[in-house]
Amino acid sequence: MTDTETDVAEVVLRAFHAASHENPLARGRLVGMRVDGVDRWAVVILRHGLDADVHVEEVWSVTRGGGRAAMTVLCAIADTHGASIELDAIPLKAGPAGVQMTRKRLRRWYASLGFRQVLSSDTMIRPARQ
Ligand SMILES: CC(C)(COP(=O)(O)OP(=O)(O)OC[C@H]1O[C@@H](n2cnc3c(N)ncnc32)[C@H](O)[C@@H]1OP(=O)(O)O)[C@@H](O)C(=O)NCCC(=O)NCCS
């Protein structure tokens, strides 16, 4: 990873921190927005990436549609800073909201947010948009 990539990651992590709230219940940050008059929130765990600027470790909807809202916020931050995002599209047990997805459905879900599967692995990357 080059110095420039490290800097971009740091900027995105800070912006994400500023756009989110402490999760009083566990790890991660609470992030979301109002969509169609409804507050939609998720817990997101974000860290430095290896093959991309930042890595999404976990996304948990805490209200219905929260995962999409949270990822929309994160993608907007990444786009603002020309950053790429990586993740492993492996379904987790559903929390207070959301559903237990199959791998295929989760991949489709992330694809709808601009992520592309890396070869035939679980890894997906959303390239930087300048
Ligand atoms: C994956 C996840 C974050 C998606 O979040 P989301 O913002 O709620 O998703 P969306 O609102 O875009 O909905 C995705 C689909 O799930 C359905 N859905 C969402 N919440 C639902 C609920 N509470 N009950 C039934 N269906 C639900 C939507 O109707 C939609 O169906 P479609 O694909 O047929 O249109 C969420 O389901 C979740 O927290 N899952 C458990 C944790 C997990 O696996 N995280 C991802 C890996 S880190």
The ligand as an SDF file (V2000), in Angstrom:
LIG
                    3D

 48 50  0  0  0  0  0  0  0  0999 V2000
  -27.5260   -7.6550    5.0360 C   0  0  0  0  0  0  0  0  0  0  0  0
  -28.2520   -6.5120    5.7220 C   0  0  0  0  0  0  0  0  0  0  0  0
  -27.2190   -5.5560    6.3430 C   0  0  0  0  0  0  0  0  0  0  0  0
  -29.0900   -5.7800    4.6570 C   0  0  0  0  0  0  0  0  0  0  0  0
  -29.6260   -4.6400    5.2660 O   0  0  0  0  0  0  0  0  0  0  0  0
  -30.9640   -3.8450    4.8700 P   0  0  0  0  0  0  0  0  0  0  0  0
  -30.6390   -2.4220    4.7010 O   0  0  0  0  0  0  0  0  0  0  0  0
  -31.9760   -4.1540    5.8970 O   0  0  0  0  0  0  0  0  0  0  0  0
  -31.3390   -4.4120    3.4620 O   0  0  0  0  0  0  0  0  0  0  0  0
  -32.4030   -3.8490    2.4580 P   0  0  0  0  0  0  0  0  0  0  0  0
  -33.3890   -2.9410    3.0950 O   0  0  0  0  0  0  0  0  0  0  0  0
  -31.6840   -3.3820    1.2420 O   0  0  0  0  0  0  0  0  0  0  0  0
  -33.1650   -5.2240    2.1410 O   0  0  0  0  0  0  0  0  0  0  0  0
  -32.5340   -6.3300    1.5550 C   0  0  0  0  0  0  0  0  0  0  0  0
  -33.5760   -7.4070    1.3990 C   0  0  0  0  0  0  0  0  0  0  0  0
  -33.9490   -7.9250    2.6870 O   0  0  0  0  0  0  0  0  0  0  0  0
  -35.3360   -7.7180    2.9100 C   0  0  0  0  0  0  0  0  0  0  0  0
  -35.4870   -7.3430    4.3060 N   0  0  0  0  0  0  0  0  0  0  0  0
  -34.8180   -6.3660    4.9550 C   0  0  0  0  0  0  0  0  0  0  0  0
  -35.2040   -6.3330    6.2380 N   0  0  0  0  0  0  0  0  0  0  0  0
  -36.0980   -7.3270    6.3930 C   0  0  0  0  0  0  0  0  0  0  0  0
  -36.8650   -7.8060    7.4810 C   0  0  0  0  0  0  0  0  0  0  0  0
  -36.7570   -7.2600    8.7080 N   0  0  0  0  0  0  0  0  0  0  0  0
  -37.6990   -8.8380    7.2880 N   0  0  0  0  0  0  0  0  0  0  0  0
  -37.8280   -9.4080    6.0700 C   0  0  0  0  0  0  0  0  0  0  0  0
  -37.1410   -9.0090    4.9800 N   0  0  0  0  0  0  0  0  0  0  0  0
  -36.2950   -7.9750    5.1500 C   0  0  0  0  0  0  0  0  0  0  0  0
  -35.7400   -6.6170    1.9670 C   0  0  0  0  0  0  0  0  0  0  0  0
  -37.1180   -6.7010    1.6300 O   0  0  0  0  0  0  0  0  0  0  0  0
  -34.8620   -6.9080    0.7690 C   0  0  0  0  0  0  0  0  0  0  0  0
  -35.4140   -7.9580   -0.0080 O   0  0  0  0  0  0  0  0  0  0  0  0
  -35.1350   -8.0770   -1.5920 P   0  0  0  0  0  0  0  0  0  0  0  0
  -33.6420   -8.2750   -1.7670 O   0  0  0  0  0  0  0  0  0  0  0  0
  -35.9350   -9.2610   -1.9790 O   0  0  0  0  0  0  0  0  0  0  0  0
  -35.6050   -6.7740   -2.1710 O   0  0  0  0  0  0  0  0  0  0  0  0
  -29.2190   -7.0070    6.8350 C   0  0  0  0  0  0  0  0  0  0  0  0
  -30.1060   -7.9640    6.3000 O   0  0  0  0  0  0  0  0  0  0  0  0
  -28.5140   -7.6440    8.0380 C   0  0  0  0  0  0  0  0  0  0  0  0
  -28.2270   -6.9870    9.0240 O   0  0  0  0  0  0  0  0  0  0  0  0
  -28.2300   -8.9710    7.9670 N   0  0  0  0  0  0  0  0  0  0  0  0
  -27.5520   -9.7000    9.0500 C   0  0  0  0  0  0  0  0  0  0  0  0
  -26.0550   -9.3520    9.1480 C   0  0  0  0  0  0  0  0  0  0  0  0
  -25.3080   -9.5770    7.8320 C   0  0  0  0  0  0  0  0  0  0  0  0
  -25.3800  -10.6650    7.2470 O   0  0  0  0  0  0  0  0  0  0  0  0
  -24.5660   -8.5340    7.3740 N   0  0  0  0  0  0  0  0  0  0  0  0
  -23.8190   -8.5900    6.1330 C   0  0  0  0  0  0  0  0  0  0  0  0
  -22.4960   -9.2500    6.2800 C   0  0  0  0  0  0  0  0  0  0  0  0
  -21.3620   -8.3250    7.2680 S   0  0  0  0  0  0  0  0  0  0  0  0
  1  2  1  0
  2  3  1  0
  2  4  1  0
  2 36  1  0
  4  5  1  0
  5  6  1  0
  6  7  2  0
  6  8  1  0
  6  9  1  0
  9 10  1  0
 10 11  2  0
 10 12  1  0
 10 13  1  0
 13 14  1  0
 14 15  1  0
 15 16  1  0
 15 30  1  0
 16 17  1  0
 17 18  1  0
 17 28  1  0
 18 19  1  0
 18 27  1  0
 19 20  2  0
 20 21  1  0
 21 22  1  0
 21 27  2  0
 22 23  1  0
 22 24  2  0
 24 25  1  0
 25 26  2  0
 26 27  1  0
 28 29  1  0
 28 30  1  0
 30 31  1  0
 31 32  1  0
 32 33  2  0
 32 34  1  0
 32 35  1  0
 36 37  1  0
 36 38  1  0
 38 39  2  0
 38 40  1  0
 40 41  1  0
 41 42  1  0
 42 43  1  0
 43 44  2  0
 43 45  1  0
 45 46  1  0
 46 47  1  0
 47 48  1  0
M  END
$$$$
